[in-house]
Amino acid sequence: MNENLDLTQILKECPKGTKLFCPEYGYVKFVGINSEALYFPIVVDTNFGDRVVLTKDGYTHIDDDRDEFAEPSLYPAHDQRDWSKFKASKLKVNVTLHPFDKVLARGEDDGTWVATFVTDFGNTDVGMPYLCLNSWNKYCIPYNKDTAHLICTIEDCPIDYEIEFSKEFKEE
């Protein structure tokens, strides 16, 4: 690994849940960048349910008393150790919403996702285009197995949904 490598810059746009590799733990899931953490800003979850933090250049801490670091231990994949080839991008998915589809919605960028039903759309003048049970929202995504974990959180959705509305919304 390049000693000047700053993985926080490479991973900052990486969707939560992206699979990465740590030799000590096997495949791990990216949780995010903790911008308030001075020494260990990169956060991943192991398949064993443990949360692991790493330095900005991909090292794990060995022993708090000795303040030593292991070998670099975060890579794009088991067989890929070159971060210059890593591309972090959200999966784009086109979805058509119908009246009363189950959705997750929130009114602000850092708002909490709530489970609701979509009932209308189009209030773009105020930047709240989605009506869900009498509340206009800025964001609306389908409720499914890929988004269910977002309920009551402020996490960003790992999938970039391109929302279309069925013609049923336009019929009067």
N, C-alpha and C positions, 0 to 999 in steps of 0.2 A: 504494500500500500504506500502511496505517496505520503510523506510525512506532512505535507502542506494541504492535504486533502481535507475539505470541510464538508462532511456528509450532511450537515444540517442544511446547507445550501442545495445539495442534490435532492434531499428527501423532503424539502419544505412543501412541495406541491404533490407529494406522494399520497394517494388515498389511504385512509385507514384500512387495515386488513391486508395490505399488499404483502405478499410472501417474500421474505428475505431469508438469508442463511447465516447461522452462527455455528461454527464447528463444535462448540461446547453443548449446544442445545438442539442442533438440527434446524429444521425450518421453523421460522418464527413469523409472527404477524406484526407489521408495523402499527404502532399505536399513535405516534405523533412526535412532535418536537416540543419539549418543554422549554420555552424561551426564558423562563425565570431560573432555570437550573444553571448554575455557574460551571460545573464540571461535567455533568452527565445529562445533556439535553435530549439525547435520542432514547425513545422508549419503545420497547417491543414486548410482546407476550409470547411465551413459549407454548408448546402443545401440552405442557404439563400444568398449565394454569399459573405459572410464575411470571411476574413482570420483571424485566431486565432493563437496566439503564446503561447507556454507553456514552463514551466521550464523543465529541464532534468529529473525531477522526476514526471512530469505530472500535475503540478499546473497551473492554470490561474491566471492572475493578476486581482485584484478587483478594486483598486483605486490607481492611481498614487500618489496622495497626502499622502495616509496613508501607502503605501507600504505593503499592506497585501495580503495574498493569500487565495484563496478559498480552499475547500476540494479538495483532488486529483480528477482530472476530465478528465483523459484520460485512457480508458480501451480498451481491445481487442474487446469487444462486450457488448451489453446491459446486457446480462445474464452471461458474463464471466469477472470477475475482477482479474483473476490470470494471470499475465504476464509470469509466468514460463511455461504456456501451449501454449503461442502464438508462432506460427511458421510463420516467414516472408519468403516467397519464391516467386520467379517469376513463373508465369504460363508458362510452356514450350509448345510450339506449333510447330509442323512440318508443313512446307509450301514448296510446289513445285513451283518454279518460271519458267515461260515460256518467250520466247523472247518478249520483249516490254511490259511486265507487268508493271503496275504502282508501283513504289517503292519510299521509302525515303532512301537517301544515305548521308553519310558523310565520309570525308577522315581521320579524326582524332578523338581520344577519346572525346575531348571537342569541336569538330567541330559542325557547324550548320547543321541541317537536311534540305535537299532540296528535293523537289518533282521532280522525273525524271522517266525514263524508263530504265529497265535493258536490256543490249544488248549483254553481254558476261560475262564470268567468267574465273578464273583460273590463274591470275597473282599473284601467291602466293610467288614468289621469293622476291618481294618487300613489301609483307604484304598488298597488295591492290587487293583482289581477285575479286572485282565486277566492271565490266565496265558498266557505265550508261551514255549514250549519250556522248561518247568520253572522259570520265573522269574516271580514276580508283579510287575506293573507298575502304576504310577499312571495312565499315559497310553498309549493305543493308538490309532493312526490307520491307515487303509488305505495300503498302499504303492501309489503310482501316479505318473503323470507330474507331478502337482502337488506331490507330497511327496518324490520321489526325491532332490531337492537337500538334504534335511534329514539324510540319513544321515551319522553321525559329527559332527553339529553340535549345539549347544545352542539353536539358533534356535527361536522360537515358530512353530508351524504357521500359515500365512496363512489357512487355512480352518478354520472352527469345525465339526468333524464331530460330528453327533449319532449316536452308535453304538447300533445295535440288534443283537441276536443272533438268528440264525435258530433255528427250532424244533429243528434238528438237534442243537444243544447241549443241549437239554432232554430229548431222547430217550435212554433208557438201554438 
